[in-house]
Amino acid sequence: MCRRCLKAPEPLSAEFFCTSCRTPFQNAFPLDAEGRCALCRNGLRGFDAAYCYGAYEGTLRELIHLYKYGKVRTLAKPLGNLLVSALPRDEAFDLVTPVPLHWRRQWQRGFNQSELLAQTIGRCTGIPVERTLRRVRSTATQAGLSNTGRRKNVTARFSGQP
C-alpha cells in the first residue's frame, strides 16, 4: 500500500456524540434533550461505547475493502493504528475481543480481519486481547443491511466462550 493512501483517510470530525454510547453524529437532530441516540433511548444498545477513526467513505472505505475482501493482510497494522488513535486516552479498557468468523467465511477471506486488528490494538496499547466469543451459527453478510437488519442477522449467533 502506498504512503499516499495510508495518509489519506481523514479522522472523523463529528461535533455531536451520544452521551451514552459515544456514537458520532454530524448534527444534533438524532439526539434527545439528554443527548441520547434512538438506540440508547429505546434500550436497544448492545454495547457500552463505540469509537471509530473516520466515516466509512472515500479512501478509508477503499482501504477497509482491500483489507476485508482483497486479502491484504499488511493493512492490519496501519488500520489498527488508526483505531488506536481514535481511543480516548482518559479511559481504561479491560480487554479487546475479536469477532469470530464462521469457518467458511474465514476460509473465503483467508484470515480473520478483526483478530489481526485486535492484536495490533493490544500490542499498541497493552490492553489484553482475549477470544471471549464463539460463533454459534453462520450469518448472512451484513453489507447492505439496515441497523435493524444487522441486529436481527446476528441475534443468537454468538455465545460467550469460557
Backbone torsions as a table, in degrees:
resi	resn	phi	psi	omega
1	MET	NA	132.8	-177.4
2	CYS	-75.6	155.8	-178.4
3	ARG	-61.5	-34.8	-179.7
4	ARG	-60.4	-44.4	-179.4
5	CYS	-65.9	-38.9	-178.6
6	LEU	-71.4	-25.0	179.3
7	LYS	-89.8	-17.7	-171.3
8	ALA	-70.0	-35.1	-176.0
9	PRO	-58.9	132.7	179.9
10	GLU	-91.6	136.6	175.5
11	PRO	-67.1	155.5	179.9
12	LEU	-62.6	134.1	-178.7
13	SER	-116.7	31.7	-179.9
14	ALA	-65.8	142.5	178.3
15	GLU	-101.6	-12.6	-175.6
16	PHE	-123.2	133.9	-180.0
17	PHE	-134.9	143.6	174.0
18	CYS	-62.4	133.7	-178.7
19	THR	-70.6	-18.2	-179.9
20	SER	-93.3	-53.1	-173.1
21	CYS	-104.4	-8.4	178.6
22	ARG	70.6	15.9	176.1
23	THR	-64.9	132.2	-177.7
24	PRO	-82.0	147.8	175.6
25	PHE	-136.4	150.2	-179.6
26	GLN	-79.2	-19.3	176.3
27	ASN	-148.6	173.5	-174.9
28	ALA	-83.2	-5.2	-174.2
29	PHE	-51.8	-45.2	-177.6
30	PRO	-73.2	-7.7	-174.2
31	LEU	-97.9	144.5	176.9
32	ASP	-83.8	-173.8	-176.5
33	ALA	-62.5	-25.1	178.3
34	GLU	-92.2	3.0	177.3
35	GLY	82.5	20.1	-179.1
36	ARG	-99.9	143.6	177.0
37	CYS	-79.5	171.6	-177.0
38	ALA	-61.5	-39.7	180.0
39	LEU	-62.2	-43.9	179.7
40	CYS	-68.7	-40.0	178.1
41	ARG	-59.0	-38.4	-175.5
42	ASN	-93.9	6.8	178.3
43	GLY	69.1	26.4	-176.4
44	LEU	-101.5	0.3	-178.9
45	ARG	-69.9	132.5	-178.6
46	GLY	-109.2	21.7	-177.9
47	PHE	-155.1	166.5	-178.4
48	ASP	-79.7	-45.1	-178.5
49	ALA	-159.5	156.2	178.8
50	ALA	-122.9	138.7	176.2
51	TYR	-133.0	138.3	177.5
52	CYS	-141.0	153.6	-180.0
53	TYR	-77.1	-46.5	-174.8
54	GLY	-154.8	176.0	178.1
55	ALA	-71.4	145.8	-178.6
56	TYR	-80.2	75.5	-178.6
57	GLU	-157.6	167.0	174.3
58	GLY	57.7	-138.4	-176.0
59	THR	-61.9	-40.1	-179.9
60	LEU	-61.7	-42.0	177.8
61	ARG	-62.4	-42.9	178.6
62	GLU	-62.0	-42.4	179.1
63	LEU	-64.4	-41.7	178.6
64	ILE	-63.7	-40.9	178.3
65	HIS	-65.0	-41.0	176.3
66	LEU	-60.5	-43.4	-179.3
67	TYR	-66.4	-46.9	-173.2
68	LYS	-77.7	-44.7	-173.9
69	TYR	-109.2	-23.4	-179.7
70	GLY	-89.4	-0.4	177.3
71	LYS	59.7	34.9	179.5
72	VAL	-91.4	84.5	-176.5
73	ARG	-60.2	-29.9	-176.0
74	THR	-66.3	-11.0	176.8
75	LEU	-79.4	-8.8	-179.2
76	ALA	-58.5	-45.2	-177.0
77	LYS	-67.7	-52.4	179.9
78	PRO	-64.2	-38.4	177.7
79	LEU	-68.2	-39.0	176.1
80	GLY	-61.9	-39.7	177.9
81	ASN	-64.1	-36.8	176.0
82	LEU	-62.7	-42.3	178.4
83	LEU	-63.3	-42.2	178.6
84	VAL	-59.1	-40.2	-178.9
85	SER	-67.1	-18.5	179.9
86	ALA	-87.8	-12.4	-178.6
87	LEU	-76.7	138.1	178.1
88	PRO	-68.3	139.3	-178.3
89	ARG	-78.2	-17.1	-175.3
90	ASP	-97.6	14.2	178.6
91	GLU	-120.3	145.9	175.5
92	ALA	-101.7	139.1	179.8
93	PHE	-117.0	136.9	-178.3
94	ASP	-74.1	-43.7	-179.5
95	LEU	-166.4	166.9	174.1
96	VAL	-112.1	131.1	-179.3
97	THR	-120.6	115.6	175.6
98	PRO	-72.9	150.3	176.9
99	VAL	-86.2	122.1	-178.3
100	PRO	-71.9	143.4	174.3
101	LEU	-94.4	151.7	169.8
102	HIS	-65.0	147.9	-174.8
103	TRP	-57.9	-34.7	178.9
104	ARG	-66.8	-42.4	179.4
105	ARG	-66.1	-39.1	178.5
106	GLN	-66.2	-37.6	177.8
107	TRP	-64.6	-42.3	178.7
108	GLN	-63.3	-44.2	-176.0
109	ARG	-83.9	-20.0	177.5
110	GLY	93.2	-20.5	179.5
111	PHE	-168.9	166.1	178.0
112	ASN	-92.9	106.8	-176.1
113	GLN	-60.5	-41.4	-177.6
114	SER	-67.4	-30.1	178.6
115	GLU	-67.9	-42.7	178.0
116	LEU	-66.7	-38.8	176.0
117	LEU	-63.3	-43.5	179.4
118	ALA	-60.6	-42.2	179.2
119	GLN	-62.8	-41.3	177.9
120	THR	-63.2	-45.7	178.9
121	ILE	-60.8	-44.1	179.5
122	GLY	-61.4	-44.5	179.1
123	ARG	-63.2	-41.7	-176.4
124	CYS	-73.4	-30.1	-172.4
125	THR	-110.0	-17.7	-174.7
126	GLY	81.5	3.8	177.4
127	ILE	-75.1	130.8	179.5
128	PRO	-63.3	144.6	176.0
129	VAL	-108.8	123.2	-179.5
130	GLU	-134.0	140.3	176.0
131	ARG	-86.6	91.9	-176.3
132	THR	-100.8	-4.3	-179.6
133	LEU	-114.4	150.6	173.6
134	ARG	-130.0	133.5	177.2
135	ARG	-81.3	122.2	-177.1
136	VAL	-85.9	-40.3	-179.3
137	ARG	-141.9	157.1	176.4
138	SER	-70.4	155.3	177.1
139	THR	-127.0	159.0	171.6
140	ALA	-69.2	158.9	177.9
141	THR	-61.3	145.4	-178.3
142	GLN	-81.2	-17.9	-176.5
143	ALA	-56.2	130.3	176.5
144	GLY	85.6	-3.5	-179.7
145	LEU	-88.8	149.9	174.4
146	SER	-74.9	173.1	175.9
147	ASN	-56.9	-43.7	179.4
148	THR	-64.0	-43.7	178.7
149	GLY	-63.4	-39.7	178.2
150	ARG	-64.5	-44.1	179.9
151	ARG	-60.9	-46.3	179.7
152	LYS	-63.9	-38.3	-177.6
153	ASN	-62.8	-32.9	-176.9
154	VAL	-102.1	-2.4	179.1
155	THR	-60.2	129.4	178.6
156	ALA	62.2	24.8	178.8
157	ARG	-101.4	-10.1	-178.9
158	PHE	-129.4	154.8	172.1
159	SER	-140.3	163.2	176.1
160	GLY	-71.0	150.0	-179.3
161	GLN	-118.4	128.4	-178.3
162	PRO	-66.8	NA	NA
